[in-house]
Amino acid sequence: MKKNILFVVNPISGDLDKSDLIDAVETFAVIHHFDLKVYETTGNNDLKTIQSLYDESRPERIIVAGGDGTIKMVAEAMEEQDVIIGILPAGSANGLSVDLNLPNGIEENLKIAFLHHYIEMDMICINGKKSIHLSDLGLNANLVKNYEQSDVRGFWGYALQAFTTLKESEEPFVATISANNKTVQHVARMIVIANSQKYGTGVIINPNGAMNDGKFELVILKSLDLLLIGKIITGNMPIDSDDIVIISTDKAEIKTDYPVNFQIDGEYCGAQTSLKIDILHKQMKIAVP
């Protein structure tokens, strides 16, 4: 009997044309005798549609072509189901695929997404919203906000906005952090809430992070000058710096002295003064090399 596969494609992610990718997936499914159903997201009620499509055919895997936002939406749609998610990186933010060491070539990625084993991955809940990868308060969230409002996409879009963001950079904020039965205060330029190790640029922000250990890390960057920002963007983060504090925990609360820009997995979520954070252990199955 043929195995059912649901293929979810975000047609506009990363400003990339997906027609060749869809052809490659359909060909791979025919060769390997999978029954494939293709769904292209519209931005309108996608989550409910994916749930309905799952109920119709009960696929053993859902293959996702898109960025972190598309993967997260599918994971949320499937949080009650026992299904493996395979990733074909095709977004402007592919942080999770970088962290999972997925290859660049489509052929290798197809084999992993359709055929390989999986890990049971944690998610993070922040003020009731899910995060699969990296969220942060402060400077990078400002950059995400500026990037969302600009017309230039891809790496150069980020580089351009990094310069603008630094120029307009707000004052450091005071963060009161409660975790592991302790409360501490730090003056920070940025706090990363990390389920994993790397940003999509390949920079390691959280060297000891694991996506399936039942913990997340708060990475507190106390000062960020132009040099350090340059290192973050190019992927040469100096982790042993005195300006960086890392707290590993399974729940935390962060309060700030004024509203600070905040983003989840590359999506701007407004300015916040209070974050309540919990780990959601082993929330989804993700195909890995």
Buried (B, 14 or more C-beta within 10 A) or exposed (E): EEBBBBBBBBBBBBEBEBEEBBEBBBEBBEEBEBEBBBBBBEEEEBEEBBBEBBEEEEBEBBBBBBBBBBBBBBBBBBEEBEBBBBBBBBBBBBBBBBBBEBEEEBEEBBBBBBEBEBBEBBBBBBEEBBBBBBBBBBBBBBBBBBBEEEEEEEEEBBEBBBBBBBEEBBEBBEBBBBBEEEEEEBEBBBBBBBBBBBBBBEBBBBEEBBBBBEBBBBBBBBBBEEEBBEBBBEEEBEEEEEBBBBBBBBBBBBBBBEEBBBBBBBBBBEBBBEBBBBBBBEBBBBBBE
